[in-house]
């Protein structure tokens, strides 16, 4: 249902960004577009949420940034996952799966 947008629970955007960057370095707009495509247009990440999240992840040392030419030859800041970010992605993925399985159990109770 592409017309129905979802609001992300607190902290979820960080996990999604880390996952997107686990596939290789990307600039901010490409990250946003990839999440939009993979979610079948359900998730729309506004720039006002994306860039503060990228800066927060960079401050935490989970991602690193470097200016490079983009596909259209303009300078863009490319973000890449660090080793610390890879570990954080594994941890957050495990936590997310445990949480969603627990919520699913509760929602299925009779």
C-alpha positions as CSV (number, residue, x, y, z in Angstrom):
1,X,0.0,0.0,0.0
2,X,2.3,2.8,-1.2
3,X,-0.1,5.6,-0.2
4,X,0.1,4.6,3.5
5,X,3.2,6.1,5.2
6,X,4.5,4.8,8.5
7,X,6.1,6.8,11.3
8,X,9.2,5.1,12.6
9,X,9.5,4.3,16.3
10,X,12.2,6.2,18.2
11,X,15.7,4.9,17.3
12,X,14.6,2.9,14.3
13,X,16.0,5.3,11.7
14,X,19.5,4.7,13.1
15,X,19.1,1.0,12.5
16,X,17.8,1.5,9.0
17,X,20.7,3.8,8.1
18,X,23.3,1.4,9.4
19,X,21.7,-1.4,7.4
20,X,21.6,0.7,4.2
21,X,25.3,1.6,4.7
22,X,26.2,-2.1,5.3
23,X,25.7,-2.5,1.6
24,X,28.3,0.1,0.8
25,X,29.0,3.8,1.1
26,X,26.2,6.2,0.0
27,X,25.4,9.8,0.2
28,X,22.4,11.0,2.2
29,X,19.9,11.3,-0.7
30,X,20.8,7.8,-1.9
31,X,20.2,6.4,1.6
32,X,16.8,8.0,1.8
33,X,15.9,6.8,-1.7
34,X,17.1,3.3,-1.0
35,X,14.9,3.0,2.1
36,X,12.0,4.4,0.2
37,X,12.4,1.9,-2.6
38,X,13.0,-1.2,-0.4
39,X,10.0,-0.3,1.8
40,X,7.9,-0.2,-1.4
41,X,7.4,3.5,-0.9
42,X,6.0,3.1,2.7
43,X,8.9,4.9,4.4
44,X,9.7,8.5,3.4
45,X,12.6,9.8,5.4
46,X,12.6,13.6,5.4
47,X,15.9,15.4,5.2
48,X,15.1,17.1,8.6
49,X,15.3,13.6,10.2
50,X,17.9,12.0,8.0
51,X,20.8,14.4,8.3
52,X,20.6,14.9,12.0
53,X,20.6,11.1,12.3
54,X,23.7,10.8,10.0
55,X,25.5,13.4,12.1
56,X,24.6,11.6,15.3
57,X,25.9,8.3,13.9
58,X,29.1,10.0,12.8
59,X,29.6,11.5,16.3
60,X,29.2,8.1,17.8
61,X,31.8,6.7,15.5
62,X,29.4,4.2,13.8
63,X,29.8,5.8,10.4
64,X,32.5,7.9,8.7
65,X,32.0,10.6,6.1
66,X,34.1,11.7,3.1
67,X,33.4,14.2,0.3
68,X,33.4,12.7,-3.1
69,X,31.9,13.4,-6.6
70,X,28.4,12.0,-6.9
71,X,26.9,10.3,-10.0
72,X,26.1,13.7,-11.5
73,X,29.6,15.0,-10.8
74,X,28.6,17.2,-7.8
75,X,30.4,17.0,-4.5
76,X,28.4,14.9,-2.0
77,X,29.2,13.6,1.5
78,X,29.4,9.8,1.3
79,X,28.9,7.9,4.5
80,X,30.4,4.5,5.2
81,X,29.9,2.0,8.1
82,X,32.9,1.7,10.5
83,X,33.8,-1.5,12.3
84,X,32.1,-0.1,15.4
85,X,29.1,0.6,13.3
86,X,29.1,-3.0,12.0
87,X,29.1,-4.3,15.6
88,X,26.3,-1.8,16.5
89,X,24.3,-3.0,13.5
90,X,24.5,-6.6,14.6
91,X,23.5,-5.7,18.2
92,X,20.6,-3.5,17.2
93,X,19.4,-6.0,14.6
94,X,19.4,-8.8,17.3
95,X,17.6,-6.4,19.8
96,X,15.0,-5.4,17.1
97,X,14.3,-9.0,16.2
98,X,13.8,-10.0,19.9
99,X,11.6,-7.0,20.5
100,X,9.4,-7.6,17.5
101,X,9.1,-11.3,18.3
102,X,8.0,-10.4,21.8
103,X,5.5,-7.8,20.6
104,X,4.1,-10.3,18.1
105,X,3.6,-12.9,21.0
106,X,1.8,-10.3,23.0
107,X,-0.4,-9.2,20.1
108,X,-1.3,-12.8,19.4
109,X,-2.4,-13.6,23.0
110,X,-6.0,-14.8,23.5
